[in-house]
Amino acid sequence: MKNERDTFSVSFYIRRERIINGYVPIYCKITLSGDKCILNTKLQIPERYWNSGSGNPKGTSIEVRELIQKLDEIKSCIFQIYHDFKISGKAFTNLNIRNKFMGIADDLTTDPTDKYTLMMLFDYHQEISKNTYVKATLNHYLVSKRYFHEFLETEYNKSDIKLKDLTYKFVTDFETFIYKRNKRIDIPKTCENNTIMRHIIRLRKLISVALNNEWIDKDPFIRFKIKNTPSTRTYLTAEELERIEEFEFSMPRLERVKDIFIFSCYTGLAYIDVINLTTHNLKVGIDNEIWIQTQRQKTKNSVSVPLLDKAYSIIQKYNPDLNLKEEKPLFKIMSNQKLNAFLKEIASVCYINKELSFHVARHTFATTVTLTNGVPIETVSKMLGHTSIKTTQIYAKVVDSKISADMNTLKDKLKSRNDNLKVCR
């Protein structure tokens, strides 16, 4: 029960990250004995008219004066509710004060945020995202949910936790738990650092959903920093790519997997985008040559890739009666899981000592096929459908042969310039 020594305050602030047409929303912070909760005032103000120092609007316009009056009324009403609760002698929290102001019926013995839990939040996110996220992304969240469920059962001896109980320590304890889990000999699959960070990033996205819905008042991620380690991209060298291309498999399934993999090596398309290709994605480009024009399912970015001869020959192999006016899938492809299993067979037969997966083809296109052969990084980024060129630069960093070739070109230019200077003298 709150006593006479309770401290109580009401203040206002704006959320600049939610600016719309120059206006920002105004929120109210109700603090009772150090506990804070947030109330959306449903009011907004031009950002330039807000004084962050005083937590009040500034200016003398009619709009500002009316806004100041409304905020004063909100503050007075909240203080009156606080005093009414004090007089009643019942135990109460700042959440009870907020609910009373909002006209929500409230049992003073119950915290209204008790019903919001982490597992419920995972389920809610799956429901609201099923029409915007691809199946693979939704499955990633389900994997994260299983890890957090295992963490709760192992470390907390329970299957769920209230959102209001999530803290910075909870996040760091989860990180430590997964690192310890990696060392267990009875679990064959382990999470590398970046995979652990991806699980934590998903939790952070869920916390943002909870904050936006006002199901939680404190952000446990305020002091947490994502610690990704630099990653390398596995790709095939020109010699390894040629070795796979020239190998003729006696088993039709391996030959088909090889062809689809090589097709991706020369187009840069991801597995899901190859699956979605139809004859209608083949267009005549500005150079009167055949291009692939599609949209990446992952980012929804448009992709236009001129068809190289080797990629086009594979299309013709599986579509001998190609008719661009009749829409039909270009390839019949098995599941990504089966395809990757067959690629491991191909790697073994071709003596390639690399973890071969379908996505290696996309990396090979970015490195061996394009960047190494002098295609500008901006062009490669556009063909890959990257949202930011920074993503493409990861590939440029791993192509040592490209660096060597560029430096040799520079050496030749400098040598030529010096030779010309000598002649002029």
WOQUI-V36717 format. One record per backbone hydrogen bond with DSSP energy under -0.5 kcal/mol. CO is the residue of the C=O (numbers start at 1). NH is the residue of the N-H. Records with the same first field share a line. If there is no record, write none. Layout:
BEGIN
CO: NH ; NH
END
This chain:
BEGIN
3: 6
7: 33
9: 31
11: 29
13: 27
14: 16
15: 18
16: 19
20: 23
22: 47
23: 20
24: 45
25: 15
26: 41 ; 43
27: 13
28: 30 ; 39
29: 11 ; 31
30: 32 ; 37
31: 9
32: 35
35: 32
37: 30
39: 28 ; 41
43: 26
45: 24
46: 49
47: 50
49: 58
50: 52
51: 55 ; 56
56: 51
61: 65
62: 66
63: 67
64: 68
65: 69
66: 70
67: 71
68: 72
69: 73
70: 74
71: 75
72: 76
73: 77
74: 78
75: 79
76: 80
77: 81
78: 82
79: 83
80: 84
81: 85
82: 86
83: 87
84: 88
85: 89 ; 90
86: 89
93: 97
94: 98
95: 99
96: 100
97: 101
98: 102
99: 103 ; 104
100: 103
103: 105
106: 108
107: 110
110: 112
111: 114
112: 115
113: 116
115: 117
116: 163
117: 121
118: 122
119: 123
120: 124
121: 125
122: 126
123: 127
124: 128
125: 129
126: 130
127: 130
129: 132 ; 133
134: 138
135: 139
136: 140
137: 141
138: 142
139: 143
140: 144
141: 145
142: 146
143: 147
144: 148
145: 149
146: 150
147: 151
148: 152
149: 153
150: 154
151: 155 ; 156
152: 156 ; 157 ; 158
161: 118
162: 165
163: 166
167: 171
168: 172
169: 173
170: 174
171: 175
172: 176
173: 177
174: 178
175: 179
176: 180
177: 181
178: 182
179: 183
180: 183
181: 184
184: 187
186: 188
190: 192
192: 196
193: 197
194: 198
195: 199
196: 200
197: 201
198: 202
199: 203
200: 204
201: 205
202: 206
203: 207
204: 208
205: 209
206: 210
207: 211
208: 212
209: 213
210: 215 ; 216
211: 214
218: 220
219: 222
221: 224
226: 228
232: 234
237: 241
238: 242
239: 243
240: 244
241: 245
242: 246
243: 247
247: 249
250: 252
251: 254 ; 255
252: 256
253: 257
254: 258
255: 259
256: 260
257: 261
258: 262
259: 263
260: 264
261: 265
262: 266
263: 266
264: 267 ; 268
266: 308
270: 274
271: 275
272: 276
274: 277
277: 330
278: 281
279: 282
281: 283 ; 293
283: 285 ; 291
285: 288
289: 285
290: 307
291: 283 ; 293
292: 294 ; 305
294: 303
296: 300
301: 296
303: 294
305: 292
306: 308
308: 312
309: 313
310: 314
311: 315
312: 316
313: 317
314: 318
315: 319
319: 322
323: 326
325: 327
328: 279
331: 333
335: 339
336: 340
337: 341
338: 342
339: 343
340: 344
341: 345
342: 346
343: 347
344: 348
345: 349
346: 350
347: 352
348: 351
351: 353
352: 354
354: 356
357: 360 ; 361
358: 361 ; 362
359: 363
360: 364
361: 365
362: 366
363: 367
364: 369
365: 370
366: 371
367: 372
370: 373 ; 375
371: 374
376: 380
377: 381
378: 382
379: 383
380: 384
381: 385 ; 386
382: 385
388: 391 ; 392
389: 393
390: 394
391: 394
392: 395 ; 396
393: 397
394: 398
395: 398 ; 399
396: 399
398: 400
399: 403
400: 404
401: 405
402: 406
403: 407
404: 408
405: 409
406: 410
407: 411
408: 412
409: 413
410: 414
411: 415
412: 416
413: 417
414: 418
415: 419
416: 420
417: 421
418: 422
419: 423
420: 424
421: 425
END
